[in-house]
């Protein structure tokens, strides 16, 4: 394929209508690891008319990682996309996968697009379910420009790469049974298919779509009913499910939620986890007057004074690094 030429139409052109890329001409940064899914993301984004920059993040965790960057650079050059390489350093220790993810997103722009497919969506939903999620966890990843391939199957991204004549990198860690997601992919989903007598991925993906639509509606109702989640009176008046959603929104906005990547991830917002239902109940108890203060995950302390809630970060997060810890939060969610 000559430099700057888009991939041959074939299957790729037919898949675009199931993708959620931004309009033609819009800038789009794509996280491209060198695997088939992310390379298909790069190729399809170019075909969609976006001004694409492919970013490869090298964690330096295994031999040959530099060669993976060259695979991405070559693919970007072939389709006329810009390319940038980032390198992050990780210390040995536990939770390596989660820390690698946090480090990766810390060097990527907030609106970066990833190559997650429908199969990834279903794995995410099942992992959330096994960890004890609430309704929002059943929605998985939200479709849109950040996840434009959620309507595609993993097998289709490989077909896109094959059609374009681009070889992808096969990451052996995707078969490591130490990781929950891999066991869901390699063991649980095949068992579900055997029990159900059909491919379970479309059905579970449909559940995620329905849960996402319901969640968006409830979030909107919560924002209208409790526009200021620091108001104890507003929280007490609201139905508990909507008060809980308003509280989750506030805790996430100010950063008072656990982050698997340590202080940097917590301050920057990378890899923030939703507040637990137990934390939300404790904070709503403070709003209702059953306690004057409570400590929640990550060492944050939430207090009530003069009918308003305020949150104080743990000593490891300087107050100047925390936006709005005691102020009225933004209305976005």
NUVODREN-105835 format. One record per residue (C-alpha): residue in three letters; x, y, z. Coordinates in steps of 0.1 Angstrom, whole numbers, padded with zeros to 4 digits, always signed. Each point is the difference from the previous one (the first is absolute). Example, Ala and Ser with C-alpha at 12.3 -4.5 7.8 and 13.67 -1.06 7.14 Angstrom:
BEGIN
ALA+0123-0045+0078SER+0014+0034-0007
% end
This chain:
BEGIN
UNK+0000+0000+0000UNK+0016+0033-0010UNK+0006+0027+0026UNK-0031+0019+0009UNK-0024-0024-0017UNK-0030-0011+0020UNK-0006-0037+0004UNK-0019-0018-0027UNK-0038+0004+0004UNK-0013-0036+0002UNK-0011-0010+0035UNK+0015+0031+0016UNK-0023+0024-0018UNK-0030-0021+0009UNK+0009+0001+0037UNK+0002+0038+0002UNK-0038+0004+0005UNK+0003-0020+0032UNK+0028+0022+0014UNK-0004+0033+0019UNK+0028+0021-0013UNK-0002+0038+0002UNK-0009+0019-0032UNK+0024+0000-0030UNK+0028+0026+0005UNK-0001-0002+0038UNK+0033-0007+0018UNK+0002-0034+0017UNK+0028-0015+0021UNK-0001-0037-0001UNK+0018-0022+0026UNK+0017-0027-0022UNK+0018-0028+0017UNK+0007-0020-0031UNK-0027-0026+0006UNK-0027-0007-0027UNK-0027+0020+0018UNK+0020+0032+0003UNK+0015-0003-0035UNK-0035-0004-0013UNK-0010+0031+0020UNK+0028+0019-0018UNK-0010-0012-0034UNK-0037+0006+0005UNK+0005+0035+0015UNK+0019+0010-0031UNK-0027-0014-0023UNK-0026+0020+0021UNK+0018+0031-0010UNK+0015+0010+0034UNK+0033+0017+0004UNK+0017-0028+0018UNK+0029-0001+0024UNK+0011-0035+0010UNK+0016-0001+0034UNK+0019-0031+0012UNK+0008-0003+0037UNK+0030-0022+0008UNK+0000-0014+0035UNK+0033-0017-0005UNK-0014-0031+0018UNK+0011-0026-0025UNK+0026-0006-0027UNK-0009+0012-0034UNK-0021+0029+0012UNK+0020+0024-0021UNK-0008-0020-0031UNK-0037+0004+0008UNK+0004+0037-0003UNK+0015-0004-0034UNK-0030-0021-0011UNK-0023+0029+0010UNK+0023+0026-0016UNK+0001-0019-0033UNK-0038-0004+0000UNK-0006+0037+0007UNK+0024+0010-0028UNK-0018-0023-0025UNK-0034+0016+0006UNK+0013+0036+0004UNK-0006+0003+0037UNK+0023+0018+0025UNK+0019-0021+0025UNK+0013+0006+0035UNK+0018-0023+0024UNK-0002+0003+0038UNK+0020-0020+0025UNK-0010-0006+0036UNK+0020-0016+0028UNK-0017-0024+0024UNK+0014-0013+0033UNK-0002-0037+0007UNK-0027-0011+0024UNK-0037-0010+0002UNK-0029+0012-0021UNK+0023+0004-0030UNK-0028-0001-0025UNK-0020+0027+0017UNK+0031+0022+0006UNK+0010-0004-0037UNK-0035+0011-0010UNK+0001+0030+0022UNK+0035+0010-0012UNK-0011-0005-0036UNK-0030+0023+0003UNK+0020+0026+0019UNK+0020+0007-0031UNK-0030-0001-0024UNK-0024+0029-0006UNK-0034-0003+0019UNK-0019-0005-0033UNK+0022-0027-0013UNK-0017-0027-0021UNK+0006-0037+0008UNK-0005-0031-0020UNK-0024-0018+0024UNK-0024-0022-0018UNK-0034-0016+0008UNK+0019-0030+0014UNK+0020+0023+0023UNK-0033+0016+0011UNK-0014-0033+0010UNK+0032-0010+0019UNK-0002+0033+0018UNK-0036-0006+0010UNK+0007-0035+0013UNK+0031+0011+0019UNK-0020+0028+0016UNK-0027-0025+0009UNK+0024-0024+0016UNK+0015+0029+0020UNK-0034+0010+0014UNK-0011+0029-0022UNK-0032+0021+0002UNK-0022+0008-0030UNK+0025+0024-0016UNK+0026-0027-0002UNK-0023-0020-0022UNK+0002+0028-0025UNK+0037-0006-0005UNK+0017+0025-0023UNK-0021+0028-0015UNK-0002+0001-0038UNK+0013+0031-0017UNK+0032+0015-0015UNK+0020-0014+0029UNK-0011-0035-0007UNK-0009+0000-0037UNK+0003-0037-0006UNK-0025-0014+0026UNK-0023-0010-0028UNK+0026-0023-0015UNK+0011-0035+0008UNK+0036-0009+0007UNK+0000-0023-0030UNK-0009+0030-0022UNK+0029+0021+0011UNK+0023-0028-0011UNK-0017-0001-0034UNK+0006+0037-0004UNK+0037-0004+0007UNK+0003-0031-0023UNK-0018+0019-0028UNK+0025+0029+0004UNK+0029-0024+0000UNK+0012+0012+0034UNK+0013-0026+0025UNK-0008+0006+0036UNK+0018-0008+0032UNK-0013-0029+0021UNK+0004+0009+0037UNK+0006-0033+0019UNK-0011+0016+0032UNK-0036-0001-0014UNK+0001-0037+0007UNK+0014+0002+0036UNK-0026-0016+0023UNK+0012+0021+0029UNK-0021+0029-0013UNK-0038-0001+0006UNK-0008+0013-0035UNK+0019-0027-0017UNK-0018-0027+0020UNK-0033+0016-0009UNK+0010+0000-0037UNK+0016-0035-0002UNK-0021-0019+0026UNK-0032+0017+0010UNK-0013+0012-0034UNK+0005-0034-0017UNK-0018-0016+0029UNK-0029+0025-0003UNK-0002-0008-0037UNK-0001-0037+0007UNK-0027+0004+0026UNK-0021+0024-0020UNK+0005-0018-0033UNK+0008+0033-0017UNK+0025+0028-0001UNK-0006+0020+0032UNK+0018+0032-0011UNK-0028+0017-0019UNK-0025-0006+0028UNK+0023+0013+0027UNK+0010+0030-0021UNK-0037+0008-0004UNK-0004-0001+0038UNK+0029+0025+0002UNK-0017+0023-0025UNK-0033-0001+0019UNK+0017+0005+0034UNK+0019+0030-0015UNK-0031+0017-0012UNK-0018-0005+0033UNK+0031+0013+0019UNK+0002+0031-0022UNK-0037+0008+0007UNK+0004-0005+0037UNK+0032+0021+0001UNK-0019+0028-0017UNK-0029-0002+0025UNK+0026+0000+0028UNK+0017+0031-0014UNK-0033+0018-0003UNK-0012-0009+0035UNK+0033+0005+0018UNK+0020+0025-0021UNK+0022+0007+0031UNK+0009-0033+0017UNK+0017+0019+0028UNK-0035+0011+0012UNK-0010-0024+0028UNK-0036+0011-0002UNK-0002-0007-0038UNK+0015-0035+0006UNK-0024-0008+0028UNK-0030+0011-0021UNK+0009-0020-0030UNK-0009-0037-0005UNK+0029-0021+0012UNK+0010-0014-0034UNK+0002+0035-0015UNK+0018+0014+0031UNK+0025-0028-0003UNK+0006+0008-0037UNK+0005+0037+0009UNK+0024-0010+0027UNK+0020-0023-0023UNK+0002+0029-0025UNK+0014+0023+0026UNK+0025-0024+0014UNK+0014-0008-0035UNK+0001+0036-0010UNK+0022+0010+0030UNK+0021-0031-0003UNK-0011-0016+0033UNK+0000-0035-0015UNK+0026-0028+0001UNK+0025-0001-0029UNK+0021-0031-0007UNK+0029+0021-0013UNK+0009+0017+0033UNK+0002+0038+0006UNK+0007+0010-0036UNK-0030-0018-0013UNK-0022+0013+0029UNK+0010+0037-0006UNK-0001-0002-0038UNK-0032-0019-0002UNK+0015-0030-0018UNK-0015-0034+0008UNK-0024+0013+0027UNK-0023-0026+0013UNK-0037+0006+0009UNK-0006+0007+0037UNK-0012-0031+0018UNK-0037-0003+0011UNK+0013-0002+0036UNK+0018+0034-0004UNK-0031+0016-0016UNK-0022-0013+0028UNK+0023+0014+0026UNK+0002+0034-0016UNK-0038+0001-0004UNK-0002-0008+0037UNK+0021+0031+0007UNK-0024+0020-0021UNK-0030-0014+0019UNK+0017+0009+0034UNK+0007-0035+0012UNK+0037+0010+0003UNK+0019+0032-0003UNK+0028-0014-0021UNK+0012-0033-0016UNK+0031-0013-0017UNK-0002-0016-0033UNK+0023-0020-0023UNK+0033+0016-0007UNK+0001+0018+0033UNK-0024+0028-0009UNK-0021+0015+0027UNK-0035+0014-0006UNK-0015+0024+0026UNK-0033+0018+0004UNK+0000+0036+0012UNK-0029+0026-0002UNK-0020-0024-0022UNK+0028-0005-0026UNK+0024-0028-0007UNK+0037+0005-0006UNK+0028-0025-0007UNK+0036+0001+0011UNK+0026-0020-0018UNK+0025-0023+0017UNK+0035+0015+0008UNK+0015-0017-0031UNK-0022+0022-0022UNK+0008+0037+0006UNK-0031+0022+0001UNK+0013+0021-0029UNK-0002-0031-0023UNK-0036-0007+0008UNK-0027+0019-0020UNK-0030+0011+0020UNK+0004-0021+0031UNK-0021+0024+0020UNK-0018+0019-0028UNK-0031-0004-0020UNK+0007-0026-0027UNK-0005+0004-0037UNK-0034-0012-0013UNK+0016-0024-0025UNK-0001-0037+0006
% end
